[in-house]
Amino acid sequence: MSNQNAAVYTLFNECQDCYKCVRRCPVKSIRIQDGHACVLSEKCIACGRCVAPCPSHAKRVRNDVDAVRRLINSQKDVYVSLAPSWRASFQCISRQLIATLKKLGFKGVSETALGAQEVSIETTRILNSMDKGLLISSACPVIVKYIRLYKPHLSDCIVPIASPALTHAKMLKEHYGNDISVVFIGPCIAKKEESDTHKDLIDYALTFEELKMWLKESDIAIEEGDCINEAFVPQHAHEGCLYPMDGGMCETIKKVGIKDNVHLCPTCSLESFDLAIESLSNEHFKNPVFVEALACIGGCMHGPCIATKMSDINNVSRLLRHIKQRNNIPQTAKTVVCEKYSPSPVIEKTYTMEEIREALHRIGKYTPEDELNCAGCGYQTCKDMAKALLKGNAEPSMCVSYMRKLATKKANAMLKSIPSAMVMLDKQLNILETNEAFVKMFVDEDKDIYLSNPQKLIGLPIQKFFDAEKLFTSVLNSGQEIQKENYRFNNKFYDLHIFPVEPTVSIGVVITDMTSANHSRERVAKKAKEVIDKNISTVQQIACLLGEHMVETETILNTIASEYNQDQE
């Protein structure tokens, strides 16, 4: 079962086994059980890519609103660390949002960008002190976890300082006292995990979507007016507000003052980061190289819980318009949170080619040609799917081509074994599909050829073999099925069941030969009539002929029963 205490989890009853989350997950940290997706929290990097695309909204982000409410009700001073990407979610001025957050019970609102500025100053100092080597930013918790779990050899390359959010939380505690509480609000799901592991600095992390939901539940609208008495505490941020943009951190480092020999390389998205650091190690660099790595395409402005419908250009423009530059940037950070990022690699079991082949056989892949690598299951190749089967993270039913072939085999076996004739027709009443029973009943010429391959009948008009055009056309036009008993064709009687497959496009027909059954009924009726006629003729003589008539009646009825039994056999 999914762990609902994790940052991302699945509501099993809502999951509709579409495997879209498997396709979107960059690290395949999802297990399919009984057709339902379970997030493997120990492998999940909390990027949130599986959440928004889920068509049934079964993928959920842990909701921490109630926990924050309890924190506020505990009479503690609770301060907001507000991510600079808030301008992409809330179309208001900062003073209005501050006033609104205070209505929820927060003591004050501060900008996470203040912590970002301290991180840039310290990162610049480290880079300027390096002769060569690779340094990767620690700002994005998704990237940090991805490195620790899936690129552990690069863990030592992460800047040994905490993220802007954690740095900012420490700044607030240094300013207002360690007994205050801090709640981060931003577009990032992974910040929930960051707060879980750093409770001494951040109590809880909310997403912008959670904040909007909270305001709606509390019937609180965004404050209107100038709200001139409201301001960010303890002061406004400056260049740190660039962080949520692609390359924003590199820009702040340039503003701090970086040496000419330092190379700055911004990357946005896990895929871009993977390409950037592929086959790299610290030994490859002759200069200091800094990689600003963000997991979301376009940066934090496109975070998984940004909760906006505005275009990216509008969001970036609003952000840039409100940034207040400062001429003198300190060269030494006032607040630094040292952090050592140790590797925590995901250990994947290796499998022999024989084991992989056996797993491939489970999904009908016996030759290289069978391996379509269509990625419909969520895995890029059939071999990846086979490995997932061996790990217990996948099920054979996830393979669309295998299930289609299996369904076709079952349908063909059923069609072959059914004694009734079955045929599928298109809107021109040409044969789309049929079975052997149809050939045996209605094909006279070249019967053996068609029996060996009923598919040769495909495309031929049904009227060539069996004619019930009015009934067929009626079902095609109306979309209503018809059950017709004792339909006479070529001196034989048939029961017809005609039903729409695709309304106005195709129909199915089941034809049962009732001729032999009709003959049996006729013989029974004839014998019964003999009994009735005999009774009528002897009514007047019943007293004197009772004994003789009873013998004859018994003989006739015995004959009826005998013949009826023979027909049944």
PyMOL commands that set and color helices and strands:
alter all, ss='L'
color gray80, all
select helices_A, chain A and resi 12-14+20-24+65-73+84-88+94-103+113-128+141-150+152-157+164-176+190-197+208-217+239-242+248-256+270-277+282-284+299-302+312-321+353-362+368-370+382-391+396-398+400-417+436-442+447-452+454-457+462-464+469-478+515-568
alter helices_A, ss='H'
color red, helices_A
select strands_A, chain A and resi 8-10+30-33+36-39+59-61+78-82+108-111+133-136+181-186+204-207+263-268+288-294+421-426+431-434+482-489+492-502+506-513
alter strands_A, ss='S'
color yellow, strands_A
deselect
rebuild
show_as cartoon
